[in-house]
Amino acid sequence: MNAETYWQTEIEKCHHLGLTRNVPMLKFLDATHSVTEIGHELFVVCSNDYLGLRFHPEVIEAAKKCMNDGGFGSSGARLTTGAHPLADQLERDLANFKHSEAALIFNTGYMANIGLISAIGRSGDVIFSDEKNHASIIDGCRLSHAKTVIYPHRDIDRLRELLNEHRSAQSCFIITEGVFSMDGTIAPFPQLLQLAEIFDAHIIIDDAHSLGVLGESGHGTLEYFNIPPSPRIIQVGTCSKALGSLGGFVCGTKSLVQYLRQRSRPFLCSTMLPASALAASSKALRILQTQPERVRRLKQLSEIAKNVFSEYGIAFPPEATAILPMPIGDETMAMKVFENLYQQGIYLAAIRYPSVPLGHARLRLSICSEYPEDEWRDALSCIANTIKEIVGHF
Ligand SMILES: Cc1ncc(COP(=O)(O)O)c(C=O)c1O
């Protein structure tokens, strides 16, 4: 079969299985509403802009000012055409925010994971990765020279056994998400850290969905569990979610960051983010630090959702905050619910394979601190009724 025929066969297969992906054309009007090409307005309940900072006037103004002063693109990788001073400033701010020695910015969270894991995983090392880790972690492991061992989701006992079996490894790394992006579950970080200490491993925590969400002031997983920073802990994050901007980062020791500056290919070989994105991230980080009420509001809206859904017999992991997954199972059924809600003015994306395993399709409801409470309550009832009507059960 030649390549062209193979591509067509795969497209048909996706169609047949109800897995075709189409990119919707949506223009956001504010943090929580968008409009389609034909003017159909939608209340968006699945964005990662958890604190509504994407549309914050100060964030927009900071980016605009930067563009007016220095243009849009950045002309090259940092090591070739140099970096805007805001890059160093943002790295210092992120390191402070994450209570770590140093930070390094990448263009996206995806690149941060790839850039970190591929650079630190040497031949003879072993990476222990939670089975539900994000694609960027999986790809980082694939690109590294280390052996990857997958452990069952949040299964500490099994991880201990696996660590034991690999005692002779040169270096070990345990990798987990803080809040798992598709399930809303939280990593058992204290127990993972304990294992890391026992087995002298490093622990990498991807806080993509924890920043701005977990902990009283949104610092992420360490704050949530009240765990002090340690050279053993490497924190990954992204500015693309709760900070409403763009760009990933790694926080760790000075030597880790220096090493990544020398060896991490996405850092070395890709054009730097535009300074406007750095300015937007810096401003958003400052707003998060000065307005912790946004984080509290997120939690209140999450509690409202749990209460409304409990009336319909829908339960969520007790610790779930900004991500509330609603399992549907069948891909076609999930799309039916999506389409029905869309007609009713609610945009709630159906998550299907390959983002989740086949037969585990779901609606991934996420919360933004800016949801108007009445609209949120109405949307929740509408979602629950629609699922009940189409799927017949929860
Ligand atoms: C856990 C996790 N890590 C990393 C990323 C990638 O971040 P970005 O969108 O900034 O590339 C995502 C994105 O969805 C994610 O869910």
The ligand as an SDF file (V2000), in Angstrom:
LIG
                    3D

 16 16  0  0  0  0  0  0  0  0999 V2000
   -0.3280   17.5300   31.4410 C   0  0  0  0  0  0  0  0  0  0  0  0
    0.0340   18.3620   30.2640 C   0  0  0  0  0  0  0  0  0  0  0  0
    1.3250   18.6480   30.0590 N   0  0  0  0  0  0  0  0  0  0  0  0
    1.7000   19.4150   29.0250 C   0  0  0  0  0  0  0  0  0  0  0  0
    0.7890   19.9310   28.1400 C   0  0  0  0  0  0  0  0  0  0  0  0
    1.2350   20.7590   26.9930 C   0  0  0  0  0  0  0  0  0  0  0  0
    1.1340   22.1130   27.2790 O   0  0  0  0  0  0  0  0  0  0  0  0
    1.0200   23.1540   26.0920 P   0  0  0  0  0  0  0  0  0  0  0  0
   -0.3970   23.1640   25.6550 O   0  0  0  0  0  0  0  0  0  0  0  0
    1.5030   24.4310   26.6640 O   0  0  0  0  0  0  0  0  0  0  0  0
    1.9180   22.6570   25.0000 O   0  0  0  0  0  0  0  0  0  0  0  0
   -0.5630   19.6670   28.3210 C   0  0  0  0  0  0  0  0  0  0  0  0
   -1.5520   20.2330   27.3760 C   0  0  0  0  0  0  0  0  0  0  0  0
   -2.6740   19.9240   27.2990 O   0  0  0  0  0  0  0  0  0  0  0  0
   -0.9510   18.8600   29.4050 C   0  0  0  0  0  0  0  0  0  0  0  0
   -2.2380   18.5500   29.5980 O   0  0  0  0  0  0  0  0  0  0  0  0
  1  2  1  0
  2  3  1  0
  2 15  2  0
  3  4  2  0
  4  5  1  0
  5  6  1  0
  5 12  2  0
  6  7  1  0
  7  8  1  0
  8  9  2  0
  8 10  1  0
  8 11  1  0
 12 13  1  0
 12 15  1  0
 13 14  2  0
 15 16  1  0
M  END
$$$$
